[in-house]
Amino acid sequence: MKETASTSGVKELSQQSEITYKFKSDSLQEWRKMATEHNLISKEVLKFDELNYVNQVEAELNKLNVNSFLFIDYLDQLEPFLEKDENGYLDLTEGEIANIWKCLLALTNSKKELQKSSISLELH
């Protein structure tokens, strides 16, 4: 005798029990602003051909440029699926938070590496 089990109930349960975390809706705009600034600054600094960067610095600038572009793109793709709750907060899943965290960490690490070479990404 062969027994089969239905997994449709498990799938429905796992979709319903997904844990979300609340973030201020301004957070999304702040992340986008930071990524946009990093993208523009790194792009402009890379245009200075007369500066003889060490290969590591140029690689870090390129990494920052690409990672900030990808972060902006991710936020653009994510935003249409986010809705504010009755208190104005966004509900983000663990996966969304993990992706955002990875992007923020990549930008922060690049910023630290560039500061070691006396390159500031701050707008003055």
MARSETOR-896639 format. One record per residue (C-alpha): residue in three letters; z, x, y; residue number from 1. Coordinates in Angstrom, 1 decimal. Example, Ala and Ser with C-alpha at 12.3 -4.5 7.8 and 13.67 -1.06 7.14 Angstrom:
% MARSETOR-896639
NUDO   type       zz       xx       yy   seq
NUDO    Ala      7.8     12.3     -4.5     1
NUDO    Ser      7.1     13.7     -1.1     2
//
This chain:
% MARSETOR-896639
NUDO   type       zz       xx       yy   seq
NUDO    Met      0.0      0.0      0.0     1
NUDO    Lys     -1.0      1.4      3.4     2
NUDO    Glu      1.1      0.7      6.5     3
NUDO    Thr     -0.1      0.9     10.0     4
NUDO    Ala      1.8      0.8     13.3     5
NUDO    Ser      0.6     -0.5     16.6     6
NUDO    Thr      1.1      1.9     19.5     7
NUDO    Ser      0.1     -0.6     22.2     8
NUDO    Gly      3.8     -1.5     22.8     9
NUDO    Val      4.7      2.1     23.2    10
NUDO    Lys      1.9      2.7     25.7    11
NUDO    Glu      2.9     -0.3     27.8    12
NUDO    Leu      6.6      0.8     27.7    13
NUDO    Ser      5.8      4.4     28.8    14
NUDO    Gln      3.7      3.1     31.7    15
NUDO    Gln      6.5      0.8     32.9    16
NUDO    Ser      9.2      3.4     32.6    17
NUDO    Glu      7.5      6.1     34.7    18
NUDO    Ile     10.0      7.6     37.1    19
NUDO    Thr      9.1      7.9     40.7    20
NUDO    Tyr     10.8      9.6     43.6    21
NUDO    Lys     10.9      8.4     47.2    22
NUDO    Phe      9.5     10.5     50.1    23
NUDO    Lys      9.2      9.6     53.7    24
NUDO    Ser      5.6      8.6     54.5    25
NUDO    Asp      5.6     11.3     57.2    26
NUDO    Ser      5.9     14.0     54.5    27
NUDO    Leu      2.3     13.5     53.5    28
NUDO    Gln      1.1     14.0     57.0    29
NUDO    Glu      3.3     17.1     57.5    30
NUDO    Trp      2.0     18.6     54.3    31
NUDO    Arg     -1.6     17.9     55.4    32
NUDO    Lys     -1.0     19.4     58.8    33
NUDO    Met      0.5     22.6     57.3    34
NUDO    Ala     -2.4     23.0     54.9    35
NUDO    Thr     -4.9     22.4     57.6    36
NUDO    Glu     -3.3     24.9     59.9    37
NUDO    His     -3.2     27.5     57.1    38
NUDO    Asn     -6.8     26.8     56.2    39
NUDO    Leu     -8.1     27.2     59.8    40
NUDO    Ile     -6.0     30.3     60.6    41
NUDO    Ser     -7.0     32.1     57.3    42
NUDO    Lys    -10.7     31.2     57.9    43
NUDO    Glu    -10.6     32.5     61.5    44
NUDO    Val     -8.7     35.7     60.5    45
NUDO    Leu    -11.3     36.4     57.8    46
NUDO    Lys    -14.1     36.2     60.4    47
NUDO    Phe    -12.8     39.4     62.1    48
NUDO    Asp    -15.2     41.9     60.4    49
NUDO    Glu    -14.1     44.8     62.6    50
NUDO    Leu    -10.6     44.7     61.1    51
NUDO    Asn    -10.4     46.9     58.1    52
NUDO    Tyr     -8.1     45.0     55.8    53
NUDO    Val     -6.7     46.5     52.7    54
NUDO    Asn     -8.3     44.7     49.7    55
NUDO    Gln     -5.0     43.0     48.8    56
NUDO    Val     -4.7     41.5     52.3    57
NUDO    Glu     -8.3     40.2     52.2    58
NUDO    Ala     -7.7     38.8     48.7    59
NUDO    Glu     -4.5     37.1     49.9    60
NUDO    Leu     -6.3     35.6     52.9    61
NUDO    Asn     -9.0     34.3     50.6    62
NUDO    Lys     -6.4     32.9     48.3    63
NUDO    Leu     -4.7     31.2     51.1    64
NUDO    Asn     -7.9     29.7     52.4    65
NUDO    Val     -8.9     28.3     49.0    66
NUDO    Asn     -5.4     27.0     48.1    67
NUDO    Ser     -5.0     25.3     51.4    68
NUDO    Phe     -8.4     23.7     51.1    69
NUDO    Leu     -7.5     22.5     47.6    70
NUDO    Phe     -4.2     21.1     48.8    71
NUDO    Ile     -6.0     19.1     51.6    72
NUDO    Asp     -8.5     17.8     49.0    73
NUDO    Tyr     -5.7     16.8     46.6    74
NUDO    Leu     -3.8     15.0     49.4    75
NUDO    Asp     -7.1     13.2     50.4    76
NUDO    Gln     -7.6     12.1     46.8    77
NUDO    Leu     -3.9     11.0     46.3    78
NUDO    Glu     -3.5      9.1     49.6    79
NUDO    Pro     -5.6      6.0     48.7    80
NUDO    Phe     -3.3      5.4     45.7    81
NUDO    Leu     -0.1      5.6     47.6    82
NUDO    Glu      1.6      2.6     49.1    83
NUDO    Lys      4.7      2.4     51.3    84
NUDO    Asp      7.5      0.3     49.9    85
NUDO    Glu      9.4     -2.2     52.0    86
NUDO    Asn     11.5      0.6     53.6    87
NUDO    Gly      8.4      2.7     54.5    88
NUDO    Tyr      8.8      5.3     51.7    89
NUDO    Leu      6.2      6.5     49.3    90
NUDO    Asp      6.8      6.5     45.6    91
NUDO    Leu      5.5      9.7     44.0    92
NUDO    Thr      5.5     10.3     40.3    93
NUDO    Glu      6.8     13.5     38.6    94
NUDO    Gly      3.2     14.7     38.1    95
NUDO    Glu      2.3     14.1     41.8    96
NUDO    Ile      5.4     16.0     42.9    97
NUDO    Ala      4.7     18.8     40.5    98
NUDO    Asn      1.2     19.2     41.9    99
NUDO    Ile      2.4     19.1     45.5   100
NUDO    Trp      5.1     21.6     44.7   101
NUDO    Lys      2.6     24.0     43.2   102
NUDO    Cys      0.4     23.7     46.3   103
NUDO    Leu      3.3     24.3     48.6   104
NUDO    Leu      4.6     27.2     46.6   105
NUDO    Ala      1.1     28.9     46.6   106
NUDO    Leu      0.8     28.6     50.3   107
NUDO    Thr      4.4     29.9     50.9   108
NUDO    Asn      3.8     32.9     48.6   109
NUDO    Ser      0.6     33.8     50.4   110
NUDO    Lys      2.3     33.5     53.7   111
NUDO    Lys      5.1     35.8     52.6   112
NUDO    Glu      2.6     38.4     51.3   113
NUDO    Leu      0.6     38.3     54.6   114
NUDO    Gln      3.8     38.7     56.6   115
NUDO    Lys      4.5     42.0     54.7   116
NUDO    Ser      1.2     43.2     56.2   117
NUDO    Ser      2.2     42.0     59.7   118
NUDO    Ile     -0.1     39.0     59.6   119
NUDO    Ser      1.5     35.9     61.0   120
NUDO    Leu      0.2     32.4     60.3   121
NUDO    Glu      2.3     30.8     63.1   122
NUDO    Leu      0.5     29.2     66.0   123
NUDO    His      1.7     30.6     69.3   124
//
